[in-house]
Amino acid sequence: MADPQIQAHRITKPIQMLAVWMLALIVLDGSFLGAARLLTKPDWLPRLLVIAAVAFVPLFLIALFLLQTKFRPQLQEDSYYAEYLEREQGVFRNFKAENLPSRQALSSTAEVKAGLETIKIAGDIVVGPKFGAEDLEAARVSRYQKYQGVFLVHSWRPSRQPRQVADIVLQLQQHGDGPLRSGLVEAVEYALGPKFFLRPHVKTNREESFRLEVSAYGPFLCLARVWLKDGSSFDLERYVAFIPPRGLTLQNLQDLLSAGTPIVVGTERASPPSPARAPQAF
């Protein structure tokens, strides 16, 4: 029987390198321990080999942990990693954090009227007197109090479903301590429009943060009524938008799909929509 061999041409996915990584650890440690048993001279060599074999284990495991966490996007297949890069590069192209003090004001200045005050602006940075900042901050803080720290968030990916553009996950997110984290939310009613559901869709999956999964043809507004166990409720809203593949606007993509032109989104080919068009709420 032939000895098992690693066939390099079959390793086509980055995630498969993790298995090779663990196999390398076994082979390397086995070699070191075997050599430590066979070699007796000089006296310090077997001890050094054993120490190295033991040290390799946490080093390999730490590297494996970093690959699975910090470098997780890079371990995706090429098509999925390309989609990830398109989203990151499209949204964050020329990104500059405007809240950090290291950002320098632009040299050009202008003056604008804000109520009864004149404010100097360098680029888009206010360098003159503040106007209404306290009221706006109070309004921001009041949103936390009004919704008890519960907010509606969404994630999306290019759709794997025929005749649709995006697969979307809507769910609740708790900021700090609050009813969601304390298990005081009873249910959530989602209203996405009649092209999604004829009536509000109720979710009670508390362990999944009341996650709702939908596929859509275009952006839409979602309202979510959060029901607490004491019978009270409050409404949240989220405009669900997504970025189309590189080189296409959302309108271009919808026009092409409506015309029956197949569009490749990642590794999937999107089919043209049927007369009953895929959901898009207004």
C-alpha positions as CSV (number, residue, x, y, z in Angstrom):
1,M,0.0,0.0,0.0
2,A,1.4,3.4,-1.0
3,D,2.1,5.8,1.8
4,P,-0.3,8.8,2.0
5,Q,1.1,11.9,0.3
6,I,0.1,15.5,0.3
7,Q,-0.9,16.4,-3.3
8,A,-0.1,20.1,-3.6
9,H,-2.3,20.6,-6.7
10,R,-5.4,19.6,-4.7
11,I,-4.8,22.4,-2.2
12,T,-6.8,25.1,-3.8
13,K,-8.5,26.9,-0.9
14,P,-6.8,28.9,1.8
15,I,-8.8,27.2,4.5
16,Q,-7.1,23.9,3.5
17,M,-3.8,25.4,4.6
18,L,-4.9,25.1,8.2
19,A,-4.9,21.3,7.9
20,V,-1.5,21.5,6.3
21,W,-0.4,23.7,9.2
22,M,-1.5,21.1,11.8
23,L,0.1,18.3,9.8
24,A,3.3,20.3,9.7
25,L,3.2,20.6,13.5
26,I,2.8,16.8,13.9
27,V,5.6,16.0,11.5
28,L,7.9,18.6,13.0
29,D,7.3,17.6,16.6
30,G,7.6,14.0,15.7
31,S,10.9,14.5,14.0
32,F,12.3,16.5,16.9
33,L,11.2,14.0,19.5
34,G,12.4,11.1,17.4
35,A,15.8,12.8,17.0
36,A,16.0,13.5,20.8
37,R,15.5,9.8,21.4
38,L,18.2,8.7,19.0
39,L,20.8,11.3,19.5
40,T,22.7,11.2,22.7
41,K,25.8,13.3,22.0
42,P,26.3,16.1,22.9
43,D,24.3,15.8,26.2
44,W,22.5,19.1,25.7
45,L,21.1,18.3,22.2
46,P,18.2,15.9,23.3
47,R,17.0,18.4,25.9
48,L,17.1,21.2,23.3
49,L,15.1,19.2,20.8
50,V,12.4,18.3,23.4
51,I,12.1,21.9,24.6
52,A,11.8,23.0,20.9
53,A,9.1,20.4,20.3
54,V,7.1,21.5,23.3
55,A,7.5,25.2,22.4
56,F,6.2,24.6,18.9
57,V,2.8,23.5,20.1
58,P,1.6,26.9,21.7
59,L,3.3,28.8,18.9
60,F,1.4,26.9,16.2
61,L,-1.9,27.2,18.1
62,I,-1.5,30.9,18.6
63,A,-0.8,31.3,14.8
64,L,-3.8,29.1,14.1
65,F,-6.0,31.3,16.3
66,L,-4.8,34.5,14.6
67,L,-5.5,33.0,11.2
68,Q,-9.1,32.1,12.3
69,T,-9.7,35.6,13.8
70,K,-7.6,38.5,12.6
71,F,-7.0,37.1,9.1
72,R,-10.3,35.3,8.7
73,P,-11.2,37.3,5.5
74,Q,-8.0,36.2,3.8
75,L,-8.9,32.5,4.4
76,Q,-12.0,32.8,2.2
77,E,-12.1,31.3,-1.3
78,D,-11.0,33.7,-4.1
79,S,-14.5,34.6,-5.2
80,Y,-15.7,35.4,-1.7
81,Y,-12.5,37.3,-0.8
82,A,-13.0,39.3,-4.0
83,E,-16.5,40.3,-2.9
84,Y,-15.1,41.2,0.5
85,L,-12.4,43.4,-1.1
86,E,-15.0,45.1,-3.4
87,R,-17.1,46.0,-0.4
88,E,-14.2,47.2,1.7
89,Q,-12.5,49.2,-1.1
90,G,-15.7,50.7,-2.4
91,V,-16.9,52.0,0.9
92,F,-13.6,52.8,2.5
93,R,-11.7,54.2,-0.4
94,N,-9.7,57.3,0.7
95,F,-11.0,56.8,4.2
96,K,-9.9,59.4,6.8
97,A,-11.3,59.3,10.3
98,E,-12.8,62.7,10.9
99,N,-13.0,62.3,14.7
100,L,-9.3,61.9,15.3
101,P,-7.2,64.9,16.4
102,S,-4.4,63.9,13.9
103,R,-6.5,65.0,11.0
104,Q,-5.4,68.4,9.9
105,A,-7.9,71.1,8.9
106,L,-7.8,72.1,5.2
107,S,-6.2,75.5,4.4
108,S,-9.2,77.0,2.6
109,T,-11.8,78.5,4.9
110,A,-15.3,79.8,4.5
111,E,-17.9,81.5,6.7
112,V,-21.5,80.3,6.8
113,K,-24.5,81.6,8.7
114,A,-26.0,79.3,11.3
115,G,-29.0,81.1,12.9
116,L,-27.6,84.3,14.4
117,E,-24.0,83.0,14.5
118,T,-21.3,83.1,11.9
119,I,-19.2,79.9,11.9
120,K,-15.8,79.5,10.2
121,I,-15.3,76.2,8.4
122,A,-12.0,74.8,7.2
123,G,-12.9,72.2,4.6
124,D,-15.8,70.5,6.5
125,I,-14.3,71.0,10.0
126,V,-16.0,73.6,12.2
127,V,-13.3,75.8,13.8
128,G,-15.6,78.6,15.0
129,P,-18.1,78.8,17.9
130,K,-20.4,75.8,18.4
131,F,-24.1,76.2,17.5
132,G,-26.8,73.9,19.0
133,A,-24.2,71.3,19.9
134,E,-25.8,70.7,23.4
135,D,-29.3,70.3,22.0
136,L,-28.1,67.8,19.3
137,E,-26.1,65.8,21.9
138,A,-29.1,65.7,24.2
139,A,-31.2,64.4,21.4
140,R,-28.6,61.7,20.6
141,V,-28.5,60.6,24.3
142,S,-32.3,60.6,24.4
143,R,-32.4,58.0,21.6
144,Y,-30.5,55.6,23.9
145,Q,-33.1,56.2,26.6
146,K,-36.1,56.0,24.3
147,Y,-35.1,52.7,22.8
148,Q,-33.4,51.4,26.0
149,G,-30.2,50.8,24.1
150,V,-31.8,48.5,21.6
151,F,-31.2,49.2,17.9
152,L,-31.9,47.5,14.6
153,V,-28.9,46.5,12.4
154,H,-28.4,44.6,9.2
155,S,-25.7,42.7,7.3
156,W,-25.8,41.6,3.7
157,R,-24.1,39.6,1.0
158,P,-24.5,39.2,-2.8
159,S,-27.6,37.0,-3.1
160,R,-27.3,33.3,-3.7
161,Q,-31.0,33.2,-4.6
162,P,-32.3,33.5,-8.2
163,R,-33.6,36.8,-9.3
164,Q,-32.4,38.7,-6.3
165,V,-29.6,41.1,-5.6
166,A,-28.8,40.8,-1.9
167,D,-29.3,38.3,1.0
168,I,-30.0,40.3,4.2
169,V,-30.0,39.6,7.9
170,L,-31.9,42.0,10.2
171,Q,-31.6,41.6,13.9
172,L,-31.6,43.6,17.2
173,Q,-28.4,44.9,18.8
174,Q,-28.1,45.8,22.5
175,H,-25.9,48.8,23.4
176,G,-24.7,48.2,27.0
177,D,-27.2,46.7,29.4
178,G,-30.8,46.6,28.5
179,P,-33.9,44.5,27.8
180,L,-32.4,42.4,25.0
181,R,-29.5,41.3,27.1
182,S,-31.7,40.7,30.1
183,G,-34.2,38.6,28.1
184,L,-37.0,41.0,28.5
185,V,-37.9,41.2,24.8
186,E,-40.9,39.0,24.0
187,A,-41.1,39.4,20.2
188,V,-40.4,41.7,17.2
189,E,-42.8,42.6,14.4
190,Y,-41.0,43.4,11.2
191,A,-42.7,45.5,8.5
192,L,-40.8,45.5,5.2
193,G,-43.7,46.2,2.8
194,P,-46.3,44.0,1.0
195,K,-43.7,42.8,-1.6
196,F,-42.0,41.0,1.3
197,F,-44.8,40.0,3.6
198,L,-48.5,40.8,3.3
199,R,-48.6,41.6,7.0
200,P,-45.9,42.3,9.7
201,H,-43.7,39.3,10.2
202,V,-43.3,38.3,13.9
203,K,-40.1,36.8,15.2
204,T,-39.7,35.2,18.6
205,N,-36.2,33.7,18.2
206,R,-34.7,35.4,21.2
207,E,-31.5,33.3,21.2
208,E,-30.7,34.7,17.7
209,S,-31.5,38.4,18.6
210,F,-34.8,38.1,16.7
211,R,-32.9,37.5,13.4
212,L,-34.9,37.9,10.2
213,E,-33.4,36.6,6.9
214,V,-34.7,38.0,3.6
215,S,-33.6,38.4,0.0
216,A,-34.2,41.7,-1.9
217,Y,-34.0,43.2,-5.3
218,G,-33.3,46.7,-4.0
219,P,-33.0,48.9,-0.9
220,F,-36.0,49.3,1.4
221,L,-37.1,50.7,4.7
222,C,-37.7,48.3,7.6
223,L,-39.8,49.1,10.7
224,A,-39.5,46.9,13.7
225,R,-41.9,47.0,16.6
226,V,-40.2,45.6,19.7
227,W,-42.5,44.0,22.3
228,L,-41.4,43.7,25.9
229,K,-42.7,41.2,28.3
230,D,-44.5,43.9,30.3
231,G,-46.7,44.6,27.3
232,S,-45.0,47.9,26.3
233,S,-43.4,48.4,22.9
234,F,-41.3,50.8,20.9
235,D,-40.6,51.2,17.2
236,L,-37.2,51.0,15.5
237,E,-36.3,51.7,11.8
238,R,-33.5,50.8,9.4
239,Y,-33.0,51.8,5.8
240,V,-31.5,48.6,4.3
241,A,-29.0,49.5,1.6
242,F,-26.3,47.5,-0.1
243,I,-23.5,48.1,-2.5
244,P,-23.7,46.4,-5.9
245,P,-20.7,44.6,-7.5
246,R,-17.9,46.8,-8.8
247,G,-18.6,48.7,-12.0
248,L,-22.4,48.7,-11.6
249,T,-24.8,51.0,-9.9
250,L,-27.8,49.5,-8.3
251,Q,-30.0,51.0,-11.0
252,N,-27.7,49.5,-13.7
253,L,-28.0,46.1,-12.1
254,Q,-31.7,46.2,-11.7
255,D,-32.1,47.3,-15.4
256,L,-29.9,44.5,-16.6
257,L,-31.8,41.9,-14.6
258,S,-35.2,43.3,-15.8
259,A,-33.9,43.1,-19.4
260,G,-33.1,39.4,-18.9
261,T,-29.3,39.9,-18.9
262,P,-27.6,37.3,-16.6
263,I,-25.3,39.0,-14.1
264,V,-22.5,37.2,-12.3
265,V,-22.4,38.1,-8.6
266,G,-19.5,36.4,-7.0
267,T,-19.6,32.7,-8.0
268,E,-23.4,32.7,-8.6
269,R,-25.2,33.8,-11.7
270,A,-28.2,35.9,-11.0
271,S,-31.2,35.0,-13.2
272,P,-33.5,37.7,-14.6
273,P,-36.5,38.4,-12.5
274,S,-39.9,37.0,-13.3
275,P,-42.9,39.2,-14.0
276,A,-43.6,39.0,-10.2
277,R,-40.5,40.9,-9.5
278,A,-38.3,40.1,-6.4
279,P,-39.1,42.1,-3.3
280,Q,-38.4,45.8,-3.3
281,A,-40.3,47.9,-0.9
282,F,-41.2,51.5,-1.2
